[in-house]
Amino acid sequence: RVGDEEFRRLEEEGQKAIKLADKPQVPEEFRSYRNKVLLQPGALETHDVRKLIDVLLEWVNEVLAARRILLRDFTEDFCDGQILTELLEELTGESLMTQGAVALSESQ
């Protein structure tokens, strides 16, 4: 028979395990990289990466053509999330912007 103290300890352990199962597990070595770029210097300038970026830009521009949006640079054009939201809306067919955000963007 398990004693009361042992029972409480096991119950707490079980509760912690359940809570942890709901959260994505990030390996310790990646936790300090939260706001850092993990690419090697010059990686964006390699031929293969540049070609991939060009293909992705072309694809995104084709998807957003009906909305009359033209991307030129991912970093600059996606910085505030508006064009990314437009892309996701176009791909999913769902409206992602809240009424307040729509009113704010129309007033600018």
TIRO-2110 file (N, C-alpha, C; in Angstrom, 1 decimal):
// TIRO-2110
0.8, -1.2, 0.0, N, 1, A
0.0, 0.0, 0.0, CA, 1, A
0.9, 1.2, 0.0, C, 1, A
0.5, 2.2, -0.8, N, 2, A
1.2, 3.5, -0.9, CA, 2, A
0.8, 4.4, 0.1, C, 2, A
1.7, 5.1, 0.8, N, 3, A
1.4, 6.0, 1.9, CA, 3, A
0.9, 7.3, 1.3, C, 3, A
0.3, 8.1, 2.1, N, 4, A
-0.3, 9.4, 1.7, CA, 4, A
0.7, 10.3, 1.0, C, 4, A
1.9, 10.4, 1.6, N, 5, A
2.9, 11.3, 1.1, CA, 5, A
3.4, 10.8, -0.3, C, 5, A
3.6, 9.5, -0.4, N, 6, A
4.0, 8.9, -1.7, CA, 6, A
2.9, 9.1, -2.7, C, 6, A
1.6, 9.0, -2.3, N, 7, A
0.5, 9.2, -3.2, CA, 7, A
0.5, 10.6, -3.8, C, 7, A
0.7, 11.6, -2.9, N, 8, A
0.7, 13.0, -3.3, CA, 8, A
1.8, 13.3, -4.3, C, 8, A
3.0, 12.7, -4.0, N, 9, A
4.1, 12.9, -4.8, CA, 9, A
3.9, 12.4, -6.2, C, 9, A
3.3, 11.2, -6.3, N, 10, A
3.0, 10.5, -7.6, CA, 10, A
1.9, 11.3, -8.3, C, 10, A
0.9, 11.8, -7.6, N, 11, A
-0.1, 12.6, -8.2, CA, 11, A
0.4, 13.9, -8.8, C, 11, A
1.3, 14.6, -8.1, N, 12, A
1.9, 15.8, -8.6, CA, 12, A
2.8, 15.5, -9.8, C, 12, A
3.5, 14.4, -9.8, N, 13, A
4.3, 14.0, -10.9, CA, 13, A
3.5, 13.8, -12.2, C, 13, A
2.3, 13.1, -11.9, N, 14, A
1.4, 12.8, -13.0, CA, 14, A
0.8, 14.1, -13.6, C, 14, A
0.4, 15.0, -12.7, N, 15, A
-0.1, 16.3, -13.2, CA, 15, A
0.9, 17.1, -14.0, C, 15, A
2.2, 17.1, -13.6, N, 16, A
3.2, 17.8, -14.3, CA, 16, A
3.4, 17.1, -15.7, C, 16, A
3.4, 15.8, -15.7, N, 17, A
3.6, 15.1, -17.0, CA, 17, A
2.4, 15.5, -18.0, C, 17, A
1.2, 15.6, -17.5, N, 18, A
0.1, 15.9, -18.3, CA, 18, A
0.2, 17.3, -18.9, C, 18, A
0.6, 18.3, -18.0, N, 19, A
0.8, 19.7, -18.5, CA, 19, A
2.0, 19.7, -19.5, C, 19, A
3.0, 19.0, -19.3, N, 20, A
4.2, 19.1, -20.2, CA, 20, A
3.8, 18.4, -21.6, C, 20, A
2.9, 17.5, -21.6, N, 21, A
2.5, 16.8, -22.8, CA, 21, A
1.8, 17.7, -23.7, C, 21, A
1.1, 18.8, -23.2, N, 22, A
0.4, 19.7, -24.0, CA, 22, A
1.3, 20.8, -24.6, C, 22, A
2.5, 21.0, -24.1, N, 23, A
3.4, 22.0, -24.6, CA, 23, A
4.4, 21.4, -25.5, C, 23, A
4.7, 22.1, -26.6, N, 24, A
5.8, 21.6, -27.5, CA, 24, A
7.1, 21.6, -26.7, C, 24, A
7.9, 20.6, -26.9, N, 25, A
9.2, 20.5, -26.2, CA, 25, A
10.3, 21.0, -27.1, C, 25, A
11.0, 22.0, -26.6, N, 26, A
12.1, 22.7, -27.4, CA, 26, A
13.4, 22.2, -26.7, C, 26, A
14.2, 21.6, -27.6, N, 27, A
15.5, 21.1, -27.0, CA, 27, A
16.3, 22.3, -26.4, C, 27, A
17.0, 22.0, -25.3, N, 28, A
17.7, 23.0, -24.5, CA, 28, A
18.6, 23.9, -25.4, C, 28, A
19.3, 23.2, -26.3, N, 29, A
20.3, 24.0, -27.1, CA, 29, A
19.6, 25.0, -28.1, C, 29, A
18.3, 24.9, -28.3, N, 30, A
17.6, 25.9, -29.1, CA, 30, A
16.9, 27.0, -28.3, C, 30, A
16.8, 26.9, -27.1, N, 31, A
16.1, 27.9, -26.2, CA, 31, A
16.8, 29.2, -26.3, C, 31, A
18.1, 29.3, -26.4, N, 32, A
18.8, 30.6, -26.3, CA, 32, A
18.8, 31.2, -27.7, C, 32, A
18.3, 30.5, -28.8, N, 33, A
18.3, 31.1, -30.1, CA, 33, A
17.0, 31.7, -30.5, C, 33, A
16.1, 32.0, -29.5, N, 34, A
14.8, 32.5, -29.8, CA, 34, A
14.7, 33.7, -30.8, C, 34, A
15.6, 34.7, -30.7, N, 35, A
15.6, 35.8, -31.6, CA, 35, A
16.8, 35.9, -32.5, C, 35, A
17.4, 34.8, -32.7, N, 36, A
18.6, 34.9, -33.5, CA, 36, A
18.5, 34.1, -34.8, C, 36, A
19.2, 34.5, -35.8, N, 37, A
19.2, 33.9, -37.1, CA, 37, A
20.2, 32.7, -37.1, C, 37, A
19.7, 31.5, -37.6, N, 38, A
20.6, 30.4, -37.5, CA, 38, A
21.3, 30.1, -38.8, C, 38, A
21.2, 31.0, -39.8, N, 39, A
21.9, 30.8, -41.1, CA, 39, A
23.3, 31.2, -41.0, C, 39, A
24.2, 30.5, -41.7, N, 40, A
25.6, 30.9, -41.8, CA, 40, A
25.7, 32.2, -42.6, C, 40, A
26.7, 33.0, -42.3, N, 41, A
26.9, 34.2, -43.0, CA, 41, A
27.0, 33.9, -44.5, C, 41, A
26.3, 34.7, -45.3, N, 42, A
26.4, 34.5, -46.8, CA, 42, A
25.5, 33.4, -47.3, C, 42, A
24.8, 32.7, -46.4, N, 43, A
23.9, 31.5, -46.9, CA, 43, A
22.8, 32.0, -47.8, C, 43, A
22.3, 33.2, -47.6, N, 44, A
21.2, 33.7, -48.5, CA, 44, A
21.7, 34.1, -49.9, C, 44, A
23.0, 34.2, -50.0, N, 45, A
23.6, 34.6, -51.3, CA, 45, A
24.1, 33.4, -52.2, C, 45, A
23.9, 32.2, -51.7, N, 46, A
24.3, 31.0, -52.5, CA, 46, A
23.3, 30.9, -53.6, C, 46, A
23.8, 30.3, -54.7, N, 47, A
23.0, 30.1, -55.9, CA, 47, A
21.7, 29.4, -55.6, C, 47, A
21.8, 28.3, -54.9, N, 48, A
20.6, 27.4, -54.7, CA, 48, A
19.6, 28.1, -53.8, C, 48, A
20.0, 28.8, -52.8, N, 49, A
19.1, 29.5, -51.9, CA, 49, A
18.5, 30.7, -52.6, C, 49, A
19.3, 31.4, -53.4, N, 50, A
18.8, 32.6, -54.2, CA, 50, A
17.7, 32.1, -55.1, C, 50, A
18.0, 31.0, -55.8, N, 51, A
17.0, 30.4, -56.7, CA, 51, A
15.7, 30.0, -56.0, C, 51, A
15.8, 29.4, -54.8, N, 52, A
14.6, 29.0, -54.0, CA, 52, A
13.8, 30.3, -53.7, C, 52, A
14.5, 31.3, -53.2, N, 53, A
13.8, 32.5, -52.8, CA, 53, A
13.1, 33.1, -54.0, C, 53, A
13.7, 33.1, -55.2, N, 54, A
13.1, 33.6, -56.4, CA, 54, A
11.8, 32.8, -56.8, C, 54, A
11.9, 31.5, -56.7, N, 55, A
10.8, 30.7, -57.0, CA, 55, A
9.6, 30.9, -56.0, C, 55, A
10.0, 31.1, -54.7, N, 56, A
9.0, 31.3, -53.7, CA, 56, A
8.3, 32.7, -53.9, C, 56, A
9.1, 33.7, -54.2, N, 57, A
8.6, 35.0, -54.5, CA, 57, A
7.6, 35.0, -55.7, C, 57, A
8.0, 34.3, -56.7, N, 58, A
7.1, 34.1, -57.9, CA, 58, A
5.8, 33.4, -57.6, C, 58, A
5.9, 32.4, -56.8, N, 59, A
4.7, 31.6, -56.3, CA, 59, A
3.8, 32.5, -55.5, C, 59, A
4.4, 33.2, -54.5, N, 60, A
3.6, 34.1, -53.7, CA, 60, A
2.9, 35.2, -54.5, C, 60, A
3.6, 35.8, -55.4, N, 61, A
3.1, 36.8, -56.3, CA, 61, A
1.9, 36.3, -57.2, C, 61, A
2.1, 35.0, -57.6, N, 62, A
1.0, 34.4, -58.4, CA, 62, A
-0.3, 34.2, -57.5, C, 62, A
-0.1, 33.8, -56.3, N, 63, A
-1.2, 33.6, -55.4, CA, 63, A
-1.9, 34.9, -55.0, C, 63, A
-1.1, 36.0, -54.9, N, 64, A
-1.6, 37.3, -54.4, CA, 64, A
-2.0, 38.2, -55.6, C, 64, A
-1.8, 37.7, -56.8, N, 65, A
-2.1, 38.6, -58.0, CA, 65, A
-3.5, 39.1, -58.0, C, 65, A
-4.5, 38.3, -57.6, N, 66, A
-5.9, 38.7, -57.6, CA, 66, A
-6.1, 39.8, -56.6, C, 66, A
-5.3, 39.9, -55.6, N, 67, A
-5.4, 41.0, -54.6, CA, 67, A
-4.6, 42.2, -54.9, C, 67, A
-4.0, 42.1, -56.1, N, 68, A
-3.1, 43.2, -56.6, CA, 68, A
-2.0, 43.5, -55.6, C, 68, A
-1.3, 42.5, -55.1, N, 69, A
-0.2, 42.6, -54.2, CA, 69, A
1.0, 42.1, -54.9, C, 69, A
2.1, 42.8, -54.8, N, 70, A
3.4, 42.4, -55.5, CA, 70, A
4.5, 42.4, -54.4, C, 70, A
5.1, 41.2, -54.2, N, 71, A
6.2, 41.1, -53.2, CA, 71, A
7.5, 41.4, -54.0, C, 71, A
8.4, 42.0, -53.3, N, 72, A
9.7, 42.2, -53.9, CA, 72, A
10.8, 41.6, -53.0, C, 72, A
10.5, 41.6, -51.7, N, 73, A
11.5, 41.1, -50.7, CA, 73, A
10.8, 40.6, -49.5, C, 73, A
11.0, 39.3, -49.2, N, 74, A
10.3, 38.7, -48.1, CA, 74, A
10.5, 39.4, -46.7, C, 74, A
11.7, 39.8, -46.4, N, 75, A
12.0, 40.4, -45.2, CA, 75, A
11.3, 41.7, -45.0, C, 75, A
11.3, 42.6, -46.0, N, 76, A
10.6, 43.9, -45.9, CA, 76, A
9.1, 43.7, -46.0, C, 76, A
8.6, 42.9, -47.0, N, 77, A
7.2, 42.8, -47.3, CA, 77, A
6.4, 42.0, -46.2, C, 77, A
7.1, 41.1, -45.5, N, 78, A
6.4, 40.3, -44.5, CA, 78, A
6.6, 40.9, -43.1, C, 78, A
7.3, 42.0, -42.9, N, 79, A
7.7, 42.5, -41.6, CA, 79, A
6.6, 42.8, -40.7, C, 79, A
5.5, 43.3, -41.2, N, 80, A
4.4, 43.7, -40.3, CA, 80, A
3.3, 42.7, -40.2, C, 80, A
3.3, 41.6, -41.1, N, 81, A
2.3, 40.6, -41.0, CA, 81, A
1.1, 40.8, -41.9, C, 81, A
1.0, 42.0, -42.5, N, 82, A
-0.2, 42.2, -43.3, CA, 82, A
-0.3, 41.4, -44.6, C, 82, A
0.9, 41.3, -45.3, N, 83, A
0.9, 40.6, -46.5, CA, 83, A
0.9, 39.1, -46.2, C, 83, A
1.5, 38.7, -45.1, N, 84, A
1.4, 37.3, -44.7, CA, 84, A
0.0, 36.9, -44.4, C, 84, A
-0.8, 37.8, -43.8, N, 85, A
-2.2, 37.5, -43.5, CA, 85, A
-2.9, 37.4, -44.8, C, 85, A
-2.7, 38.3, -45.8, N, 86, A
-3.3, 38.2, -47.1, CA, 86, A
-3.1, 36.9, -47.8, C, 86, A
-1.8, 36.5, -47.7, N, 87, A
-1.4, 35.2, -48.3, CA, 87, A
-2.2, 34.0, -47.7, C, 87, A
-2.2, 34.0, -46.3, N, 88, A
-2.9, 32.9, -45.6, CA, 88, A
-4.4, 32.9, -45.9, C, 88, A
-5.0, 34.1, -46.0, N, 89, A
-6.4, 34.2, -46.3, CA, 89, A
-6.7, 33.7, -47.8, C, 89, A
-5.8, 34.1, -48.7, N, 90, A
-6.0, 33.6, -50.1, CA, 90, A
-5.8, 32.1, -50.2, C, 90, A
-4.9, 31.5, -49.4, N, 91, A
-4.7, 30.1, -49.5, CA, 91, A
-5.8, 29.3, -48.8, C, 91, A
-6.3, 29.8, -47.7, N, 92, A
-7.3, 29.1, -46.9, CA, 92, A
-8.7, 29.4, -47.2, C, 92, A
-8.9, 30.6, -47.9, N, 93, A
-10.3, 31.0, -48.1, CA, 93, A
-11.0, 31.6, -46.9, C, 93, A
-10.3, 31.8, -45.8, N, 94, A
-10.8, 32.2, -44.5, CA, 94, A
-10.4, 33.7, -44.3, C, 94, A
-11.2, 34.4, -43.6, N, 95, A
-10.8, 35.8, -43.2, CA, 95, A
-10.1, 35.7, -41.9, C, 95, A
-8.9, 36.2, -41.8, N, 96, A
-8.1, 36.1, -40.6, CA, 96, A
-8.1, 37.4, -39.8, C, 96, A
-8.4, 38.5, -40.5, N, 97, A
-8.3, 39.9, -39.8, CA, 97, A
-9.5, 40.1, -39.0, C, 97, A
-9.3, 40.7, -37.8, N, 98, A
-10.5, 41.0, -37.0, CA, 98, A
-11.1, 42.4, -37.5, C, 98, A
-12.3, 42.7, -37.1, N, 99, A
-12.9, 43.9, -37.5, CA, 99, A
-12.1, 45.1, -37.1, C, 99, A
-11.5, 45.1, -35.9, N, 100, A
-10.7, 46.3, -35.5, CA, 100, A
-9.4, 46.4, -36.4, C, 100, A
-8.8, 45.3, -36.8, N, 101, A
-7.6, 45.4, -37.6, CA, 101, A
-8.0, 45.9, -39.0, C, 101, A
-9.2, 45.5, -39.5, N, 102, A
-9.6, 46.0, -40.8, CA, 102, A
-9.8, 47.5, -40.8, C, 102, A
-10.5, 48.0, -39.7, N, 103, A
-10.7, 49.4, -39.6, CA, 103, A
-9.4, 50.2, -39.5, C, 103, A
-8.5, 49.6, -38.8, N, 104, A
-7.2, 50.3, -38.6, CA, 104, A
-6.5, 50.4, -39.9, C, 104, A
-6.4, 49.3, -40.7, N, 105, A
-5.7, 49.3, -41.9, CA, 105, A
-6.3, 50.2, -43.0, C, 105, A
-7.7, 50.3, -42.9, N, 106, A
-8.4, 51.2, -43.9, CA, 106, A
-8.1, 52.6, -43.6, C, 106, A
-7.9, 53.0, -42.3, N, 107, A
-7.7, 54.4, -42.0, CA, 107, A
-6.3, 54.8, -42.2, C, 107, A
-5.4, 53.9, -42.5, N, 108, A
-4.0, 54.3, -42.7, CA, 108, A
-3.7, 54.8, -44.2, C, 108, A
END
